[in-house]
Amino acid sequence: MSRPSSGGKTGWLMVGVVVIVGVIWWISHGHKSSKSDADQTVPVVAAVVRQGSFVDYRSQPGTVTPSNSVVVRSQVDGVLKSIAFNGGQAVKQGDLLAEIDPRAFQSQLQLATGDLASSQAKLSNAQDTLKHYEVLATQDSISRQRLADQRSLVTQYAAEVKSEQGRIGSANLQVSNARITSPISGVVGLRRVDPGNLVGPSDARGIAVVTQSQPSKVVFSVPVNVVPRVLQRLNAGSCIPVEAIGDGPDDVLGSGRLLAANNQVDPATGTVKFEAEFANADGTLLPNQFVTAKLPVEVLPQAILLPSSAIQQGAQGAFVYVIKDDKTVAVVPVRLGTSDTTTTVIKSGVAPGAKVVVEGADRLRAGIPVSVTMSVEPTPTSPSNTPECHRDEANASPRMPTGRS
């Protein structure tokens, strides 16, 4: 019988040592590590669900339009003699803008004046003759036919006088129209024609454009699903404030009020056009300028509010992590309402006073213990900051709310 080799015994001895060392390490470290994992807490930042007023805004692209815009054209055909304005100049109604060469119209006025004098002389002579004939007729010294002819002649000359007076009125109007004045108060644009050119009523471009931008209007479209809520307030006489926003959310160009709504839906976009009026006292809003119209669609006085960062999305929909009294988290489904960039309205799921996780949710699951740091509470909006304005303040800029509560 052969004896076992010393090399085989050594190998088995080494295997046994490794197994024993592994068991000892697991007993001393692995069990302890598993216990510490169970006791480990996740640091999170939490916020309190609150109840307060919330303004549901809609921001829609819009275009500034002047309250009045007039293309100034010559009402008579003639040569443009001079321009009396500079582009961008503020003008009042009746201010001189341009002049047409009036000599042709003055000549027509002189001719009409001469013809009137001639017709008046003929009428005066015919009237004197008629008086003489009437005296002779009482004496039976003239035929009735001759008297009737003289009366017809007086009527004819009287008609000629009225015709010549009409010609003089027309000639005076032509001379007056040679002076082109501003039909409205506003700002005149760049001139579109130079002196020396022949102008007239048929010119499509006209001489210039005068726009009245104080007040100005902003035309924008609102989705049809929110239109009934806006119309209900507008038809009830509520004065709904509107803000015109420029390049950024903080670039407020002006504050105005909702003026009117269109009476039909645009089938191509599913929207309804609205028109807002702005005092534009500083002239910030320019005609055809693109702005964003910020419209408060609805004011919710007692809404349940929480930070939008607390909303999580899962296979079953939206949910939040609610911190329970034992410092563990629970998954609570919520039904969302309207929202803005920072705050969301909750229709159901959580109640005011509950604590929800706003930071650190990516490491959480139901039942995990947490260490909580509370976020800074926002300052509630006072009731005086809810959006409202007054129709009788035609030239005042209505105050808009600066925050939400």
NORMO-V392960 format. One record per pair of residues at least 4 apart in sequence whose ideal C-beta (glycine too) atoms are under 8 Angstrom apart, sorted by the first residue. I is the first residue (numbers start at 0). GAP is how many residues later the second one is. D is the distance in whole Angstrom. If there is no record, write none. Layout:
I_GAP_D ; I_GAP_D
//
This chain:
3_4_6 ; 3_5_6 ; 4_4_7 ; 5_4_6 ; 6_4_7 ; 7_4_7 ; 8_4_6 ; 9_4_7 ; 10_4_7 ; 11_4_6 ; 12_4_7 ; 13_4_7 ; 14_4_7 ; 15_4_6 ; 16_4_6 ; 17_4_6 ; 18_4_7 ; 19_4_6 ; 20_4_6 ; 21_4_6 ; 22_4_6 ; 23_4_6 ; 24_4_6 ; 24_5_7 ; 25_4_4 ; 25_5_7 ; 26_4_6 ; 27_4_7 ; 28_4_6 ; 29_4_7 ; 30_4_6 ; 31_4_6 ; 32_4_6 ; 33_4_7 ; 34_4_7 ; 35_4_6 ; 39_329_8 ; 40_286_7 ; 40_327_8 ; 40_328_5 ; 40_329_6 ; 40_330_5 ; 41_318_6 ; 41_321_5 ; 41_322_6 ; 41_326_6 ; 41_327_7 ; 41_328_5 ; 41_329_7 ; 42_317_6 ; 42_327_7 ; 42_328_5 ; 42_330_7 ; 43_277_8 ; 43_279_8 ; 43_285_8 ; 43_313_5 ; 43_315_6 ; 43_316_4 ; 43_317_7 ; 43_320_7 ; 43_326_5 ; 43_327_7 ; 43_328_6 ; 43_329_7 ; 44_312_7 ; 44_313_5 ; 44_314_4 ; 44_315_6 ; 44_327_8 ; 44_328_5 ; 44_329_8 ; 44_330_5 ; 45_277_6 ; 45_309_5 ; 45_310_6 ; 45_311_6 ; 45_312_6 ; 45_326_5 ; 45_327_7 ; 45_328_6 ; 45_329_7 ; 46_259_7 ; 46_260_5 ; 46_263_7 ; 46_308_7 ; 46_309_6 ; 46_311_5 ; 46_327_7 ; 46_328_5 ; 46_330_8 ; 47_305_6 ; 47_306_7 ; 47_307_6 ; 47_308_8 ; 47_326_8 ; 47_329_7 ; 48_255_6 ; 48_256_7 ; 48_257_5 ; 48_297_7 ; 48_301_5 ; 48_302_7 ; 48_303_5 ; 48_304_6 ; 48_305_5 ; 48_306_8 ; 48_307_6 ; 49_254_8 ; 49_255_5 ; 49_256_7 ; 49_302_6 ; 49_327_8 ; 49_330_8 ; 50_251_6 ; 50_252_7 ; 50_253_6 ; 50_254_7 ; 50_301_4 ; 51_250_8 ; 51_251_7 ; 51_253_6 ; 51_328_5 ; 51_329_7 ; 51_352_8 ; 51_353_4 ; 52_246_7 ; 52_247_7 ; 52_248_5 ; 52_249_8 ; 52_250_7 ; 52_328_6 ; 52_330_7 ; 52_333_6 ; 52_351_7 ; 52_352_5 ; 53_245_8 ; 53_246_5 ; 53_249_4 ; 53_251_6 ; 53_284_7 ; 53_289_7 ; 53_291_6 ; 53_350_6 ; 53_351_7 ; 54_241_5 ; 54_243_8 ; 54_244_5 ; 54_245_8 ; 54_331_7 ; 54_332_6 ; 54_346_6 ; 54_349_6 ; 55_240_7 ; 55_241_5 ; 55_242_4 ; 55_243_8 ; 55_244_7 ; 55_282_5 ; 55_289_8 ; 56_237_6 ; 56_238_7 ; 56_239_6 ; 56_240_7 ; 56_283_7 ; 57_164_6 ; 57_165_7 ; 57_168_6 ; 57_236_8 ; 57_237_5 ; 57_239_5 ; 58_186_7 ; 58_233_5 ; 58_234_7 ; 58_235_5 ; 58_236_8 ; 59_160_5 ; 59_161_6 ; 59_162_6 ; 59_232_7 ; 59_233_5 ; 59_235_7 ; 60_159_6 ; 60_160_8 ; 60_229_7 ; 60_230_8 ; 60_231_6 ; 60_232_8 ; 61_156_5 ; 61_157_6 ; 61_158_3 ; 61_159_8 ; 61_182_7 ; 61_214_8 ; 61_228_8 ; 61_229_5 ; 61_230_7 ; 61_231_4 ; 62_155_7 ; 62_156_5 ; 62_157_8 ; 62_225_6 ; 62_226_7 ; 62_227_6 ; 62_228_8 ; 63_152_6 ; 63_153_7 ; 63_154_6 ; 63_180_7 ; 63_221_5 ; 63_222_6 ; 63_223_6 ; 63_224_7 ; 63_225_4 ; 63_226_8 ; 63_227_6 ; 64_4_8 ; 64_151_7 ; 64_152_5 ; 64_153_7 ; 64_154_6 ; 64_222_6 ; 64_223_8 ; 65_120_7 ; 65_145_4 ; 65_146_5 ; 65_147_5 ; 65_150_6 ; 65_151_7 ; 65_221_5 ; 66_145_5 ; 66_146_7 ; 66_147_8 ; 66_148_5 ; 66_149_6 ; 66_150_6 ; 66_210_8 ; 67_116_5 ; 67_118_7 ; 67_143_7 ; 67_144_4 ; 68_140_6 ; 68_141_7 ; 68_142_5 ; 68_143_7 ; 68_218_7 ; 69_113_5 ; 69_114_6 ; 69_139_7 ; 69_140_5 ; 69_141_8 ; 70_134_8 ; 70_135_4 ; 70_137_8 ; 70_138_5 ; 71_25_6 ; 71_26_8 ; 71_108_6 ; 71_110_7 ; 71_111_7 ; 71_116_8 ; 71_134_5 ; 71_135_5 ; 71_136_5 ; 71_137_7 ; 71_138_6 ; 72_126_8 ; 72_127_8 ; 72_128_6 ; 72_130_6 ; 72_133_4 ; 72_134_7 ; 73_4_7 ; 73_6_7 ; 73_24_8 ; 73_26_6 ; 73_103_7 ; 73_106_6 ; 73_125_4 ; 73_126_6 ; 73_127_7 ; 73_129_7 ; 73_133_7 ; 74_102_4 ; 74_105_8 ; 74_126_6 ; 75_24_6 ; 75_29_7 ; 75_98_6 ; 75_101_5 ; 75_102_6 ; 75_124_7 ; 75_125_7 ; 76_121_7 ; 76_122_7 ; 76_123_4 ; 76_124_7 ; 77_22_4 ; 77_23_5 ; 77_24_8 ; 77_26_7 ; 77_27_8 ; 77_100_7 ; 77_120_7 ; 77_121_7 ; 77_122_7 ; 78_21_7 ; 78_22_5 ; 78_117_7 ; 78_118_7 ; 78_119_6 ; 78_120_8 ; 79_18_6 ; 79_19_8 ; 79_20_6 ; 79_21_8 ; 79_113_6 ; 79_114_7 ; 79_115_5 ; 79_116_7 ; 79_117_5 ; 79_118_8 ; 79_119_5 ; 79_127_7 ; 80_17_8 ; 80_18_5 ; 80_19_6 ; 80_20_5 ; 80_21_8 ; 80_114_6 ; 81_16_7 ; 81_17_5 ; 81_113_6 ; 82_14_7 ; 82_15_5 ; 82_108_6 ; 82_111_8 ; 82_112_6 ; 82_124_8 ; 83_12_5 ; 83_13_6 ; 83_14_6 ; 83_15_7 ; 84_4_5 ; 84_6_7 ; 84_10_8 ; 84_12_5 ; 84_13_8 ; 84_103_5 ; 84_106_7 ; 84_123_7 ; 86_101_7 ; 86_102_6 ; 86_103_4 ; 86_104_7 ; 86_121_8 ; 87_99_6 ; 87_100_7 ; 87_101_7 ; 87_102_8 ; 88_98_7 ; 88_99_5 ; 89_96_7 ; 89_97_5 ; 89_98_8 ; 90_4_4 ; 90_6_7 ; 90_91_5 ; 90_94_7 ; 90_95_7 ; 90_96_7 ; 90_97_5 ; 90_119_7 ; 91_90_7 ; 91_93_5 ; 92_88_8 ; 92_89_6 ; 92_90_7 ; 92_91_6 ; 92_92_5 ; 93_87_5 ; 93_88_7 ; 94_86_6 ; 94_87_5 ; 95_83_6 ; 95_84_7 ; 95_85_6 ; 96_83_5 ; 96_84_6 ; 96_85_6 ; 96_91_7 ; 96_110_7 ; 96_111_7 ; 97_82_4 ; 97_109_6 ; 98_79_6 ; 98_80_6 ; 98_81_7 ; 99_77_7 ; 99_78_4 ; 99_79_8 ; 99_80_7 ; 99_99_7 ; 100_77_7 ; 101_4_5 ; 101_73_5 ; 101_76_4 ; 101_77_8 ; 102_4_6 ; 103_4_7 ; 104_4_6 ; 104_66_6 ; 104_69_4 ; 104_70_5 ; 104_72_8 ; 104_73_6 ; 105_4_7 ; 105_69_6 ; 106_4_7 ; 107_4_6 ; 107_59_8 ; 107_63_5 ; 107_66_7 ; 108_4_6 ; 108_59_7 ; 108_62_4 ; 108_63_6 ; 108_65_8 ; 108_66_6 ; 109_4_6 ; 110_4_6 ; 110_60_8 ; 111_4_6 ; 111_52_6 ; 111_55_4 ; 111_56_5 ; 111_58_8 ; 111_59_5 ; 112_4_7 ; 112_55_6 ; 113_4_7 ; 114_4_6 ; 114_49_5 ; 114_52_7 ; 115_4_6 ; 115_45_7 ; 115_48_4 ; 115_49_6 ; 115_51_8 ; 115_52_6 ; 116_4_7 ; 117_4_7 ; 118_4_6 ; 118_38_6 ; 118_41_4 ; 118_42_5 ; 118_44_8 ; 118_45_5 ; 119_4_6 ; 119_41_6 ; 120_4_6 ; 121_4_6 ; 121_35_5 ; 121_38_7 ; 122_4_6 ; 122_31_7 ; 122_34_4 ; 122_35_6 ; 122_37_7 ; 122_38_6 ; 123_4_7 ; 124_4_6 ; 125_4_6 ; 125_24_7 ; 125_27_5 ; 125_28_5 ; 125_31_5 ; 126_4_7 ; 126_27_6 ; 127_4_7 ; 128_4_6 ; 128_21_6 ; 129_4_6 ; 129_17_8 ; 129_20_5 ; 129_21_6 ; 129_23_8 ; 129_24_5 ; 130_4_7 ; 131_4_7 ; 132_4_6 ; 132_9_6 ; 132_13_7 ; 132_14_5 ; 132_17_5 ; 133_4_7 ; 133_13_7 ; 134_4_7 ; 135_5_4 ; 135_6_4 ; 136_4_8 ; 136_5_5 ; 136_7_7 ; 136_10_5 ; 141_4_5 ; 141_5_6 ; 142_4_7 ; 143_4_6 ; 144_4_6 ; 145_4_7 ; 146_4_7 ; 147_4_7 ; 148_4_6 ; 149_4_7 ; 150_4_7 ; 151_4_6 ; 152_4_6 ; 153_4_6 ; 154_4_7 ; 155_4_7 ; 156_4_7 ; 157_4_7 ; 158_4_6 ; 159_4_6 ; 160_4_6 ; 161_4_7 ; 162_4_7 ; 163_4_6 ; 164_4_7 ; 165_4_6 ; 166_4_6 ; 167_4_6 ; 168_4_6 ; 169_4_7 ; 170_4_7 ; 171_4_6 ; 172_4_6 ; 173_4_7 ; 179_27_7 ; 181_4_8 ; 181_6_7 ; 181_28_6 ; 182_27_7 ; 183_26_6 ; 183_28_5 ; 184_27_6 ; 185_24_5 ; 185_25_5 ; 185_26_4 ; 185_27_7 ; 185_28_8 ; 186_23_7 ; 186_24_6 ; 186_25_8 ; 186_26_7 ; 187_20_5 ; 187_21_7 ; 187_22_5 ; 188_19_6 ; 188_20_5 ; 188_21_7 ; 188_22_7 ; 189_18_7 ; 190_16_7 ; 190_17_5 ; 191_13_5 ; 191_14_6 ; 191_15_6 ; 191_16_6 ; 191_17_8 ; 192_4_5 ; 192_6_6 ; 192_10_8 ; 192_12_7 ; 192_14_6 ; 198_4_6 ; 198_8_7 ; 202_4_8 ; 210_76_5 ; 212_67_6 ; 212_70_6 ; 212_72_7 ; 212_73_7 ; 212_74_6 ; 213_65_7 ; 213_66_5 ; 213_67_7 ; 213_69_7 ; 214_41_8 ; 214_62_5 ; 214_63_6 ; 214_64_5 ; 214_65_6 ; 214_179_8 ; 214_180_8 ; 215_38_8 ; 215_61_8 ; 215_62_5 ; 215_64_4 ; 215_69_5 ; 215_71_8 ; 216_42_7 ; 216_58_5 ; 216_59_7 ; 216_60_6 ; 216_61_7 ; 217_24_7 ; 217_26_6 ; 217_38_7 ; 217_57_7 ; 217_58_5 ; 217_60_7 ; 217_67_7 ; 217_73_6 ; 217_75_5 ; 218_54_6 ; 218_55_7 ; 218_56_5 ; 219_53_7 ; 219_54_6 ; 219_56_7 ; 219_73_4 ; 219_75_8 ; 220_45_7 ; 220_48_6 ; 220_50_4 ; 220_51_7 ; 220_52_5 ; 220_53_7 ; 221_4_6 ; 221_5_6 ; 221_8_7 ; 221_49_6 ; 221_50_6 ; 221_52_6 ; 221_73_7 ; 222_4_7 ; 222_47_7 ; 222_48_6 ; 223_41_5 ; 223_46_5 ; 223_47_6 ; 223_48_6 ; 225_4_6 ; 225_71_5 ; 226_4_6 ; 226_34_7 ; 226_45_5 ; 227_4_6 ; 228_4_7 ; 228_68_6 ; 228_69_5 ; 229_4_6 ; 229_10_7 ; 229_28_7 ; 229_31_7 ; 229_44_7 ; 229_65_7 ; 229_67_6 ; 230_4_6 ; 230_30_6 ; 231_4_6 ; 232_5_4 ; 232_7_6 ; 233_4_7 ; 233_6_6 ; 233_24_6 ; 233_27_7 ; 236_154_8 ; 237_150_8 ; 238_18_5 ; 238_19_8 ; 238_149_7 ; 238_150_4 ; 238_151_6 ; 238_152_5 ; 238_159_7 ; 239_17_6 ; 239_18_4 ; 239_55_7 ; 239_56_7 ; 239_147_7 ; 239_149_7 ; 240_14_6 ; 240_15_7 ; 240_16_6 ; 240_17_8 ; 240_55_7 ; 240_146_5 ; 240_147_7 ; 240_148_5 ; 240_157_4 ; 240_158_8 ; 240_159_5 ; 241_13_7 ; 241_14_5 ; 241_15_6 ; 241_16_5 ; 241_34_4 ; 241_36_8 ; 241_51_6 ; 241_52_7 ; 241_53_5 ; 242_9_6 ; 242_11_7 ; 242_12_5 ; 242_13_8 ; 242_50_7 ; 242_51_4 ; 242_157_5 ; 243_8_7 ; 243_9_4 ; 243_10_5 ; 243_11_8 ; 243_12_7 ; 243_32_8 ; 243_34_6 ; 243_41_6 ; 243_47_4 ; 243_48_7 ; 243_49_6 ; 243_50_8 ; 244_4_6 ; 244_6_6 ; 244_7_6 ; 244_8_7 ; 244_46_6 ; 244_47_4 ; 244_48_8 ; 244_49_6 ; 245_5_4 ; 245_6_8 ; 245_7_5 ; 245_45_6 ; 245_46_8 ; 246_4_5 ; 251_148_8 ; 252_31_5 ; 252_32_6 ; 252_38_6 ; 253_24_5 ; 253_25_7 ; 253_26_6 ; 253_30_6 ; 253_31_6 ; 253_143_7 ; 254_23_7 ; 254_142_4 ; 254_143_6 ; 254_144_7 ; 254_145_6 ; 255_20_5 ; 255_21_5 ; 255_22_4 ; 255_23_7 ; 255_141_7 ; 255_142_7 ; 256_19_6 ; 256_20_6 ; 256_132_5 ; 256_134_7 ; 256_141_6 ; 257_16_6 ; 257_17_8 ; 257_18_5 ; 257_37_7 ; 258_16_5 ; 258_17_6 ; 258_18_4 ; 259_14_7 ; 259_15_5 ; 260_11_6 ; 260_12_7 ; 260_13_5 ; 260_14_7 ; 261_10_5 ; 261_11_4 ; 261_12_7 ; 263_8_8 ; 264_5_7 ; 264_6_7 ; 264_7_6 ; 265_4_7 ; 265_5_5 ; 265_6_7 ; 265_7_7 ; 273_19_8 ; 273_21_7 ; 275_17_6 ; 275_19_8 ; 277_7_6 ; 277_119_8 ; 278_115_8 ; 278_116_5 ; 278_117_7 ; 278_118_6 ; 279_4_7 ; 279_5_5 ; 280_114_7 ; 280_116_8 ; 284_4_6 ; 284_6_7 ; 293_106_8 ; 295_91_4 ; 295_105_8 ; 297_40_8 ; 298_87_6 ; 298_88_7 ; 299_38_8 ; 299_45_7 ; 302_34_7 ; 302_42_5 ; 303_41_7 ; 303_42_4 ; 303_43_8 ; 303_46_7 ; 303_47_7 ; 303_48_6 ; 304_38_5 ; 304_39_7 ; 304_40_6 ; 304_41_7 ; 304_99_8 ; 304_100_8 ; 305_4_5 ; 305_5_8 ; 305_14_7 ; 305_37_7 ; 305_38_6 ; 305_40_6 ; 305_44_7 ; 305_50_6 ; 306_35_6 ; 306_36_7 ; 306_37_7 ; 306_49_8 ; 306_51_5 ; 306_68_7 ; 307_31_6 ; 307_32_8 ; 307_33_7 ; 307_34_6 ; 307_35_6 ; 307_36_5 ; 308_49_5 ; 308_50_7 ; 309_10_5 ; 309_11_8 ; 309_34_8 ; 309_46_4 ; 309_47_6 ; 309_48_5 ; 309_51_8 ; 310_7_6 ; 310_9_6 ; 310_23_7 ; 310_25_7 ; 310_33_6 ; 311_6_7 ; 311_7_5 ; 311_8_6 ; 311_9_7 ; 311_49_6 ; 312_4_7 ; 312_5_6 ; 312_6_8 ; 313_4_8 ; 313_5_6 ; 313_17_8 ; 315_17_6 ; 316_16_6 ; 317_15_7 ; 317_16_5 ; 317_17_8 ; 317_18_5 ; 318_12_5 ; 318_13_6 ; 318_14_5 ; 318_15_6 ; 318_30_8 ; 319_12_6 ; 319_14_6 ; 319_29_7 ; 319_30_6 ; 319_36_5 ; 319_37_7 ; 320_8_4 ; 320_9_7 ; 320_10_7 ; 320_11_8 ; 320_35_6 ; 320_36_4 ; 320_40_6 ; 320_43_5 ; 321_7_7 ; 321_8_5 ; 321_9_8 ; 321_10_5 ; 321_28_6 ; 321_32_6 ; 321_33_7 ; 321_34_6 ; 322_4_7 ; 322_5_8 ; 322_6_6 ; 322_32_4 ; 322_33_7 ; 322_34_7 ; 322_47_6 ; 322_49_6 ; 323_4_5 ; 323_5_7 ; 323_6_6 ; 325_43_8 ; 326_42_6 ; 326_43_6 ; 326_44_8 ; 326_45_7 ; 327_39_5 ; 327_40_6 ; 327_41_5 ; 327_42_7 ; 328_28_7 ; 328_35_5 ; 328_36_8 ; 328_37_7 ; 328_38_7 ; 328_39_6 ; 328_41_6 ; 329_36_6 ; 329_37_8 ; 330_34_8 ; 330_35_5 ; 331_17_6 ; 331_18_6 ; 332_16_6 ; 333_12_5 ; 333_13_8 ; 333_14_7 ; 333_15_3 ; 333_16_6 ; 334_11_7 ; 334_12_4 ; 334_13_5 ; 334_14_6 ; 335_8_6 ; 335_9_7 ; 335_10_7 ; 335_11_7 ; 336_7_7 ; 336_8_3 ; 336_9_7 ; 336_10_5 ; 337_6_8 ; 337_7_5 ; 338_4_6 ; 338_5_4 ; 338_6_6 ; 339_64_7 ; 341_62_8 ; 342_61_6 ; 345_4_6 ; 349_4_5 ; 349_6_7 ; 354_17_7 ; 354_19_8 ; 356_4_5 ; 356_7_7 ; 356_13_7 ; 357_17_6 ; 358_16_8 ; 359_4_7 ; 359_10_8 ; 362_5_8 ; 363_4_5 ; 363_6_7 ; 377_25_7 ; 377_26_8 ; 377_27_8 ; 378_24_7 ; 378_26_8 ; 379_25_4 ; 380_4_5 ; 380_5_7 ; 380_20_6 ; 380_22_5 ; 380_23_6 ; 380_24_3 ; 381_23_8 ; 384_14_8 ; 384_16_4 ; 384_17_7 ; 384_18_7 ; 385_15_6 ; 386_11_8 ; 386_13_6 ; 386_14_5 ; 387_10_7 ; 387_11_8 ; 388_4_7 ; 388_7_8 ; 388_9_3 ; 388_10_7 ; 389_6_8 ; 389_8_7 ; 392_5_7
//
